[in-house]
Amino acid sequence: MSVSMFPDRRARSFLDPHVLSRLAGVPLFARRPMQGTVSGRHPSPHLGSSVEFAEYRKYVPGDDLRRLDWRAYGRSDRFYIKEFEADTNLRCCLVLDTSGSMDFGSAGTTKLDYARRIAGALAYLALQQGDAVGVSCVATGVVRHVPPKRNPAHLIAVLDILEQARPQGETQLVPVLHELAETIRQRALIVIVSDLFVPPDELRGCFQHLRFRKHDVAVFQLLDPQELSFDFRRPMRFLDMEGGPAIFAEPNEIAERYQSALGTYFGDLRQVVLESGVDYQRVTLDEDYERVLTRFLVGRTRSKGVR
C-alpha cells in the first residue's frame, strides 16, 4: 500500500515515502495476545476460526458442524471439534517524550526530530495493515493525546500531533506511564520513544505495571553520540534542558566519573529490561532510522506468537 492511499496529502519532513514503502514489506506484529474488535493478523487470547490449529475439544450440541474432525471420529468413534487460535487487530499506543532534554542533538538532528521519524513510520505501518494507532505526548504530564483508532483518516490527527510537538518541561515519565497503564484498559502495543533520563529502579515499576495490564511494551531509547562518548575538549558550561541549574566543569576532570555512572546506569537498565520482558532498542542519533525500524520489525516477526 502506498503512502498516497492515505487521505493526508501534506508533505511531512519526518516521513520519507521511499522508506515507508520499503518498511511496509515487513509486518508490525504483537508479541503478546491482543484483544481487538475485528479480524487481523495478531494472536488473540480467545479461540476462533483462523487457520492456526490450537486444540481439540469434545463436541457439544450447538457447535458448528463444519468444524467436526471426521478423521478423529473414525479413530475414536467420538465427535471432536477443532479449535483454532483467533487472530485480531492490535491497538498501537505511541508514547512520545517531549520534555526539554529531547531538544538536544549534536549533529543537526535532535532527539525529538528522530523520535518523530520513529513514531510517524510506526503510525503509518500500523494503520496500513488495519490496526488502530494513537499517540500521547508526555513531559510534566500528558501534553497532547489522541486515542487509538483504525480509520485511515485518523493518521492525519496523529501526524499533526507529532509535527506540532515541542520539547519543553521536566520529565515526568514515571507517573505518566503508571497513569497510561491504568487508562489504556484494552491490551495494546505500547511504544515508548524517549531518552529515558529516569532512574532504572523507577522504570522497573512502570514496565511491570504495563505488563501486569497485559500490554506489549516496546522502548526506543534515543541517545546522542556525545552523551555516550563525553567527547568534550575544553571547559564547558553544561545546561540542564529541563530547567535545573547549569554546571561549569572541566571535562577531563569528570569524564571518568561520568563514564562510570553511565556504565552503572546501563547495567541497571539492562537488568530491568530482562526482568520485565520489554522490547528494548538503544538508538544513537547517528544511526539510520530505517535500519533501526527494520531491526525492530524483523525481531518481532521472529517472536510472533509468544504467549
Residue pairs with C-beta under 8 A, 6 or more apart in sequence:
1 24
1 128
2 17
2 21
3 15
3 17
3 20
3 21
3 124
5 128
5 152
6 124
6 127
6 128
6 152
6 155
7 152
7 153
7 155
7 156
8 155
8 156
8 159
12 120
12 159
12 163
13 163
14 113
14 116
14 117
14 120
14 162
14 163
15 117
15 120
15 121
15 124
15 159
16 290
19 121
19 289
19 290
20 121
20 124
20 125
22 290
23 121
23 125
23 290
23 293
23 294
23 297
24 125
24 128
26 294
26 297
26 298
26 301
27 41
27 129
27 297
27 301
28 92
28 122
28 125
28 126
28 129
28 131
28 189
28 297
28 300
29 41
29 42
29 297
29 300
29 301
29 303
29 304
30 42
30 43
30 90
30 189
30 216
30 300
30 304
31 216
31 279
31 300
31 303
31 304
31 306
32 43
32 187
32 214
32 215
32 216
32 306
32 307
33 42
33 43
33 44
33 45
33 187
33 214
33 307
34 40
34 42
34 43
34 44
34 88
34 89
34 90
34 91
34 187
34 188
34 189
34 216
35 44
35 45
35 46
35 88
35 186
35 187
36 42
36 44
36 88
36 89
36 90
36 91
36 131
36 132
37 88
37 89
38 88
38 89
38 130
38 150
39 50
39 86
39 87
39 88
39 89
40 87
40 88
40 89
40 90
40 129
40 130
40 131
41 87
41 89
41 129
41 130
42 87
42 88
42 89
42 90
42 131
43 85
43 87
43 88
43 304
43 305
43 307
44 85
44 86
44 87
44 88
46 86
47 54
47 83
47 84
47 85
47 86
48 84
48 85
48 86
48 87
49 67
49 84
49 86
50 84
50 85
50 86
50 87
51 84
52 84
52 85
52 87
53 82
53 83
53 84
53 85
54 83
54 84
54 85
55 83
56 69
56 72
56 80
56 81
56 82
56 83
57 80
57 81
57 83
58 78
58 79
58 80
58 81
59 68
59 78
59 79
59 80
59 81
63 81
64 81
67 81
67 82
68 79
68 80
68 81
68 82
69 80
69 81
69 82
72 78
72 80
73 79
73 80
89 130
89 131
89 132
89 150
90 126
90 131
90 132
90 188
90 189
91 131
91 132
91 133
91 134
91 148
91 184
91 186
91 187
91 188
91 189
92 122
92 123
92 126
92 131
92 132
92 133
92 134
92 148
92 188
92 189
92 191
93 133
93 134
93 135
93 136
93 148
93 180
93 184
93 188
93 189
93 190
93 191
94 119
94 122
94 123
94 133
94 134
94 135
94 136
94 158
94 191
94 193
95 135
95 136
95 138
95 176
95 177
95 180
95 190
95 191
95 192
95 193
95 194
96 115
96 116
96 119
96 135
96 136
96 137
96 138
96 162
96 165
96 193
96 194
97 115
97 138
97 139
97 171
97 173
97 192
97 193
97 194
97 195
98 112
98 137
98 138
98 139
98 143
98 165
98 166
98 167
98 168
98 169
99 138
99 139
99 140
99 167
99 168
99 169
99 170
99 171
99 172
99 173
99 197
99 242
100 139
100 167
100 168
100 169
100 170
100 241
100 242
100 243
101 111
101 167
101 171
101 195
101 197
101 241
101 242
102 110
102 111
102 112
102 115
102 167
102 194
102 195
102 222
103 110
103 111
103 112
103 167
103 241
104 110
104 111
104 195
104 224
104 227
104 241
105 111
105 113
105 114
105 224
105 285
106 224
106 225
106 226
106 285
107 224
107 225
107 285
107 286
109 285
110 167
110 285
111 167
111 195
111 222
111 223
111 224
111 285
112 165
112 167
114 222
114 283
114 285
114 289
115 193
115 194
115 220
115 222
116 162
116 163
116 165
117 289
118 193
118 220
118 283
118 289
118 292
118 293
119 135
119 162
119 191
119 193
120 159
120 162
121 289
121 293
122 133
122 191
122 293
123 133
123 135
123 155
123 158
123 159
123 162
124 155
125 297
126 132
126 133
127 133
127 150
127 152
127 154
127 155
130 150
131 150
132 148
132 149
132 150
133 148
133 149
133 150
133 154
133 155
133 158
134 145
134 146
134 147
134 148
134 149
134 158
135 144
135 145
135 146
135 158
135 161
135 162
136 142
136 144
136 145
136 176
136 180
137 143
137 144
137 145
137 161
137 165
138 172
138 173
138 176
139 167
139 168
139 169
139 170
139 171
139 172
140 169
140 170
140 172
141 172
141 175
141 176
142 176
142 179
142 180
143 165
143 169
144 161
144 164
144 165
146 154
146 157
146 158
146 161
148 188
167 241
169 242
169 243
170 242
170 243
171 194
171 197
171 198
171 242
173 192
173 194
173 196
173 198
173 206
174 198
174 202
174 203
174 205
174 206
177 192
177 206
177 209
177 210
178 205
178 206
178 209
180 190
180 210
181 206
181 209
181 210
181 212
181 213
181 215
182 213
184 190
184 213
184 215
185 213
187 213
187 214
187 215
187 216
188 215
188 216
189 215
189 216
189 218
190 210
190 215
190 216
190 217
190 218
191 218
191 219
191 220
192 217
192 218
192 219
192 220
193 219
193 220
193 222
194 219
194 220
194 221
194 222
195 221
195 222
195 223
196 203
196 219
196 221
196 269
200 265
200 268
200 269
200 271
200 272
201 268
201 272
203 269
203 272
204 272
204 275
204 276
207 217
207 272
207 273
207 276
207 278
208 275
208 276
210 217
211 217
211 276
211 277
211 278
216 279
217 276
217 277
217 278
217 279
218 278
218 279
218 280
218 281
218 296
219 273
219 278
219 279
219 280
219 281
220 281
220 283
220 292
220 296
221 280
221 281
221 282
221 283
222 283
222 284
222 285
223 282
223 283
223 284
223 285
224 284
224 285
225 284
225 285
225 286
226 232
228 262
228 284
230 251
230 255
230 258
230 259
230 262
232 251
233 251
234 251
235 248
235 249
235 250
235 251
236 248
236 249
236 251
237 246
237 247
237 248
238 246
238 247
238 248
238 249
239 246
240 246
240 247
272 278
273 280
279 296
279 299
279 300
281 292
281 295
281 296
283 289
283 292
